[in-house]
Amino acid sequence: MSYRAAVRALLVADQEVLLVRLYVPDTKEYIWLAPGGGIEPSEDHLAALEREVWEETGHQEPSPRITGPVWHRRHAFVFRGESFDQEEFFYYWPVEKFVASGEQNPAEHEAELLDELRWWSVAEIAASDETFVPLTMAEHLRALLAERPTAVIEVGL
């Protein structure tokens, strides 16, 4: 099992969060999650976050508005037959609403699995029968939008 450190951006505009829908070939399921991904050896968290957000959403903005990490989760999963032990750090990033596009993603094997980007409200997430990651997305997002935490929150699976 390979350890992987990753970052995710909670891009928030008008009380909505931008999420990406990912097809997981090993389970043949779709999940919604915050844009982000693995930290390259030469990157710090913010550099990785800015790169991943640009690749997956097309959004570029200087990092001073980013705060966190605000959430943390660690989980094991299988992706394309490889087992991972992934530690994820979620950052709060307030933005102006924009039209997201993953067209600039250079990782073709990744881009083919990311099939939709959408702005979601907490109420829409809570009412949906879709799978969100973390599974407690609505609960934790509601708390985050009400007040930024003073310490990193463990959000579970």
N, C-alpha and C positions, 0 to 999 in steps of 0.2 A: 504494500500500500504506500503510495506516494503522498508526502505532506505537501500542501499547497496553501500559501497565504494569498488572500484575495481581498479586494476592496469593492464596495458597492456605493452608488450615489443615490441618495433619496432626493431626487430633483423635485422640488416643490414649488408650484405656482398656483395662486388662487385657491389654496386649500386642497389642491389635487397633487398626486404624485405620478410621475412618469414611470411606467413599467414596460418591460419587454417580455414578449411571450416566446418561450424557448421550447422547442420540441426535444424531448429526451429519448433518443433512439433505443436505449436499453430497456426502458419501461413502456415505450410507445405512448407516452403521455405528454401533455402540454402543461407547463407551469408558467406563472407570471412572477417576475422578480425584478429587482432594481438593477439598472444597468451597472456593469462592472465586470471584473474578472481578475485573473492572476497577476501578481506583482512580479515583474521581470527582475532578474538579479541586480541590474544597474539602477533600479528605481526605488524611490521612497514611496510612501502611501499616496501622497498628493499627486506626484507625477504619474503614477499608475492610474489613479482615479481620473485625472484629466484626460489621459490617453484613452482609457476604456470608454469614457463618456463620449468622447469625440468619435471613436470607432463605431459605437453602437447607436448613437443618437444624432451625430453631426453637430452637437453643441460644443462651442468653445467659449470659454470665459475665464478670466484670471481667477485664481484660487482664493483671494481674500474673503469671499463670502462663504466659503466652506468651513463648517465647524464639525468637530468630532475627533474620534469616532463617537457616535451616539448610541449605536447598537453593536452587538457582537454575537456571533454564533459559530459553533464548530460542529461539523457533521461529516459522516462518511458516506460516500456514494460511489456508484460505478458509472462511468461515462465512456461509451464506445469500448467497452470491455476492460477498461483500466480502473483500478480501485484508487480512490483518493480519500485522504483525511484533510478536509479543507477548513481553514479558519478564515472567517469573513469579518471585515470591519466595515460598518456602514457609516457614511458621512452625510450630514444634512447640508444641502446645497440649495438655497433659495434662488429661483430664477424667474425671469419673465417667461410666460408661456410661449413656446415655439413649436414649429412643425418638425417633428423628429424624423430622421431617416438614417438607416444603417448602410446606405449605399457606399460609404467611404471605408467600410470595414475591410482591411486587407486580408483577414483570415477567412478564406473562402469556405473552409470546412466548418467554421463557426457561423458565418453569415447565412449559410443555407439552413441553419436550425433556428435562427431568430426571425420569426415570420411576421410579427406585428409589434407596434409601439402604440401605447395608449395612455392618456391621462385618466386617472381614476380618483374618485372621491372616496373617503372612508366609508360612506354609506353604500356606495356601489360595490366596494370590496366585501363589506360585511354581508350584503344581500346576494352576492354571486355564488354560483356553484362551481366556479373555476377554482383551480389550485393556486394559492399564493405562497410564496416563500419569502420570509418565514411563514409558517402556518398561522401564526398569530399576527399577521400583517395589520389587519384592521385595528385590533386592540392597541398595538404598539404605535401605530401611526396616529391614532386618535390622541394618545397621550403626548406624542412628540409635537403635534400641531398645537396642542394646548399650552405646552411649556417645554422648553429645551431641558433635557436632563443635566444634572451637575456631575454625573458619573455615567460610565458606559453601562447600558442595559443589556443583560443577557436575554435574547429573544427566542432561544430554543430552535427546534427544527422548523 
